[in-house]
């Protein structure tokens, strides 16, 4: 079966390679995905944590801190798939630990990488299934634990169609720590043995308020040359089709609210150039955050729209926002994490397409801690209402922040299960 899987995976990789090159995603990390690790690697049976992209890395950052405290003699390996996730991972990894890319799931590459790194434990954030990787870890008696596990609607439909093939692979994972009962039920439906599944909650709620971001707020307002009366609208993690809506909304609002300023943060920073051109097309001046300096700040006008083209700074700009829209939700991308701006007690708006975060979105809506908008007119109307009634904006933000505090603790629960697996497996 795995020979067939290798052939299918390899054929798909060859077919996709031209598109990969065309989209300029061929970077140094691709060699790591092929198994070319540093020659001087010496990690002594580390704990390996895999988090595919930015959202997953942010979710496990506190777990990584706790693993360091629990096992101070153990080094860590943190792997990602995306370059943006990799950058964030490097920022949090700490000295002496390895940040790399997950090897392509071809049996000969997986064997080579696992044999070089020799992990004592493998932790997967959310629910990524790599048959060759999981099977070889199982063969080498290396425990695998999934944390913050979830099975989205789309994944569940796909997995269900190949349930008979997935069941033996899924049961090679020692433990599933999942977010909700629905995730647990879906795993049981796919054939995972019930005693392997534990509902521990969502680690994305375990946000510690980013105290350093709050302390930096004055610096970030100065960076944007915001006056005391200025209000900042941040549109975070936007996708194609959403920036145009945001700019139309902003153009309409700025007539009534001349002190409203706008910062757009595309989900993928490599889209900065086309978004920059779109802002210009709308007749606004624009400044890339990466190019801001004292001279440009002095030249800015109230018609300047800021464009966030860096990685790792969105939380800082959420901390100084007055109103936040979280993208991927007015277009059918499934939405993005609303907990980050909510942790700063900011009023959060999002579109109707939040299927990747449906549980969180439903929780916030049912507690009147966020606002769902359905189109451009709805977004404009709701932002205007918040600007006219600052007390309502403050109340929405406080409710969101309180929900986060009420739902924290998943990281601690996951750590306890990881410790139990380590003890049961005789690791330490």
N, C-alpha and C positions, 0 to 999 in steps of 0.2 A: 504493500500500500504506500509506504513512504518513498519508494523509488518512483512511483507514479506521481505522487505529490511533488517530489523534487523536479521531475520533468515539466509538470504543469507550471510550477513556480518559476522555473528557469525560463520557460518559453514566454511567460507573461512579463518577466523582467526584461528580456531581450526586446519584446514588442514595445514595451513602455519606455525603453532607454532613449529613443530619439525625442520623445516628448519631455523627458526628464532633462535632457541637455538643452532643449529649446527654451524651457522655462527657467534655465540657469540655476538649477538646483544641484548641479554637480559641484560639490565642495569637498574639502579635505575629509569631512566625516564619512564620505562614501567609501573611502579606503578602509576606514574602521568597520563599516558595515560588511566589507568583504573579508574581514578577519585580520587585517594588518595592524596589529597592536604594537605599542612601543617595545623595542627590544629589551629594555632594562626593567620590564615589569616584574615586580616582586611584592605581592600583596598578602601572602600567608593566609589563605582561606578567608577572604573578605565576605561581608554581607553585600549582596548585589540587589539594588533597588532599581526597578525599571518604571519609568514614567514617560509616556509617549511624547507629550508636548507641554506647552507652557502651563495649561490648566492642571494637568496631572502633577507636574513638578511642584507647583504652588500648593497643591493639596497634600503632598507628602513631605513638604519642607520641615514641618514640626515633628513628624514621625522620624525623619532623619536626625533631627536634634536629639530626640529621645533615645534613638538607637545608639548614638554616640555616648550618651550618659550611661545607658544600661550596659554597653559593651565597649568600654574605653580602649581596650586593647585591640579591638577589631577595626580594620580599615574598611572603607566603603567603596563600592563601585556604583555609580549612578549612570544609567543609560537612558537615552531618549531616541526618538526617530527624527524629530524636527530640529533644525538648526536654532530656531528661537528658543525651544525648550532646552537645548543644550547650553545655550548662553546663560539662561537662568540657573541651570544646574551647576555650572562652573562658579557662579556667584555664591552659591550656598554650600558647595562641596566641602570646603575646608582643606587645609594643607595635608598632603600625603595621600589623599584619596583620588581615585580615578574617575573622570567623567568621560564617557565614550558614547558610541552609538550602538544600538542593538544590532547584532549581526543579522544579515539576511537569512531567512529561515530555510536555508539549504543545508542538508545533513552534514556535508563535509566542512562547511564554514562553521556551523554550530559546534561540531565536535572540536575543531581546532581552537575556537575561542574559549569554550568551557574548559578544555584541558589546559589552556594557558592561564586563565584567571583562577580556576579551581575555587569557585565560591563555596562557602559552607551553607548558605541559605540564599534563596532567590525570592524576592518580594515583587509582585506585579501590582501596579496601581490601576484600579478599575478592572476591566475584564478583557484583556487582550489574549487571544489564543494563537499561539505559534506552535503547531504540532511537533515539528522536529526539535525545537528548543525544549519544550516541556517533556517530550519523550526521552531526550538524552539526559536531562536533569534527573528524571525518574530512574533511568538506567544507572546513573552514577550515585544514586541514593542521596541526592541533594534535595532537601525539602523545598517545596514551592508553596508560597502563601499569597493569595490575592487579597488586597486591602482596598477599601472604598469601592468594592465591586458593584457593578451595575450592568443590567442587560437592557439596552434601549429597545424601543419598538422595532426599529429596522433590523438590529442585530438579532432579536428574538425570531423574527420572521425568517431571516437567512439561516440561523442556526437550526431552527426547527426542520427546515427542508433537508438537512444532512445530519439529523439527530443520531442516526445509527452509527455514523462515522465519528461524531464528536464525543459520544458518551465515554468511550475508553480513554480518550485524551483528557477530557475534563476530570475524570476520576484519578488521573495521575497527579493532580494538584492536591496537596495535603489538606488545605483549608481555604474556604471562601469566607471572608469578612465582607458582608454586603451592606448596602445602604438602607434598603427597605424590605418589607415583607414581599412586595411584588417582585423584587429582584430574586429573593430566595425562592419564591414559587416558580419563577421561570427557570431557575437552575434545576430545581427538582423535576420539572417537566422535561428538561433536556437530559435527565438521567443521572444527575449528581446525587450521590448518596446523602441522605438527610443529615447524618452526623458530621458531615464536612462543612455544613453551612451555618453561619452565625450572623445575626443581624446586629451590626455595631453602629450604624448611623453613617452620616456623611462627614468626612474629615474636612471638607471645605468650609464647614461651619466653625472649625477650630482656628479662627482668625484672631490673633492677639492684639488687634487694634492698630497694628503698625505704628507703635508710639514714635519711632524715629521719623515716620512720614508726617505725623502730626506736628512734631517739633520743626520739621523742615517747611511747614506750610507757608510761613512768612517769606522764606527764600523763594519758593516757587511762585508766589503771587508777584514778588519783585521781578522774577525771571520773565513773567509775561507782562510786566509793566501795568499791572492791574491797580486802578485807583480804589479808594475805600468804598466808593459807591458802585463800582463795577460788579456785575453778576456774571459768573462763568458757567456756561453750558458745555458739558463734556459729552461727546458722542463716542463711546468706546467700542472697540472690536467691531467696526463697521465692515460691511461687505459691498460688493458691486451692486448698485441699485439703491443702496441706502444713503450714500453720501449726497446724491442729488435730492432726495427727499429732505435730508437734514438741512441742506443749503437753501432749499425753497422755504422751509419752515423758518429758518433764521432770518432770511430776507424779509419775510412778512412780520416777524416779531420785532425786528430791530426798529421798525417805524414807531411802534408803541413803546418799546423799551430800548431807548438809545444807549443805555449803559450795559446792555447784554453783550457778552463776548462769547466766542465759540472756539472750541478746540476739537478737532476730529482726529481720532486714533484708529486708522484702518487695522483690521485684525491681522493682516499680513503686511509688515513694513515694506516689503518689496513693491507694494502697490503705491508707494508714496508719490512717484512721478505722475501717474495718471490722475491721482486724486488732487495733486498740486495743480495740474492743468485744468481740472474740473472747477476748482475754486476760482481760478483766474477767469474761466469762462463765465462764471456767475457775476463777474465784475468786482470781486473782493480782492483786496491785497492779501498776501499770505506769507507766512514765515514757517520754515521747517524748524522744529525744536532743535535738531542737531546743529543748526547753523546760527542759532541765536547768539548774539553778543551785545555788548554795551551799545555799539553803534546802531545796530538794527533796532534795538529797543527804543532808542531816542527818536527814531524815524517812524515808529509805528503810529497808526491812526486807529480810530474806533472801527474802521472797516477791515482791520486785519483779522483773518481767520488763521488760527494756529494749526499746524499739521504735525502730529506726533509721529516721527519716523524712526524712533529709537525703540530698543527692547528693554523692558524692565522698569519703565518710568510711569506706566499708566496709573498705578496705585497712587503715586505721588500727586498726579493731577486730579485723580478722584478726590484726594484729601482736601483740595482747595476748591472743588466744584460747588456750585449752588444747586444745580440740577444735573442729573445723569441719565442719558439714554444708553442702554446696552444693546448692541447690534446683533446681527445674525438672526434677527427676530421679526423684522418687517419683510425679509425675504426668507425663503424656506431653507435655512441653514441649521435650524434647531436651537438658536440662541446661544448665549454665553453666560459666564458666571456673574450673577448679580450680587453675590455676597460681598465681594470686595468693596464696591461703593457703599453698600449698606452698612458695612462695618464702621464706616466713617459717619454714619447717621445722615446719609444723603438721600433725598427723595429720588427713587429710581423708576424709570419708565422702560417698557419693552413692548415689542410687537406680539402678534398672536402665535408666532411660530417658535415656541419655546420647548419643543418636544424633547430636546436633549437634557433639559433641566425642568421637566414637567412637575416633579414633586416639589422642588424648591419654589417654582413659580406659583403653583397652586397654594402652597403654604403662605406665601407673601400676600397673594391676592385675597385669600380667605381672612387674613388678619388686617386687611387694608394697609399693608406696609409697602405696597408698590402699585403702580398703575399700568394696566395693559391698554395699549393703543392699537387701533386697527389700520390706520392709514395716515397719510400726510395731514389731513384736516384735523383728525383726532389728536395727533401728536401736537400740532400747533395749539389747539384749544386747551389741552391739558397743561402744557408748559405755561401758557398765558395765565391760566387759573392759578398755578403755583406762584408765579411772579407777582400777581395781583394780591395774593393772600399768603405772605411769607409764613404765617403761623401754621397754615396747612402743610406747607413744605417741611417745616421743622417737625411737625407731628408725624408725618409719613416717615421721615428719616429716623426718628426715635423708635418707632414701632419696628422698623427693619432691624435696627441695631439690637433691640431687645429680643427679637426672634433668634438672632444669631447666638446671643448669650444663653438662651433657653435650650438650644439644640447642640451645645458643645459637648465634647467628651469622647468622640469617636476615636481620636488618635490614641488616647490612653487605653481604651478597650482593645483596639487593634494591637497595641504593643503587648498587652497581657497575653493575647492569643499567640503572637509571635514567640514570646518567651516560652509558652507552653509547648509549642511545636518543637522549639530548640531542645527543651528538656526531654520531651518524649523521644526525640530522634537521637538523644545522647550526644548533642553537638558540644555543649559546654557544661 
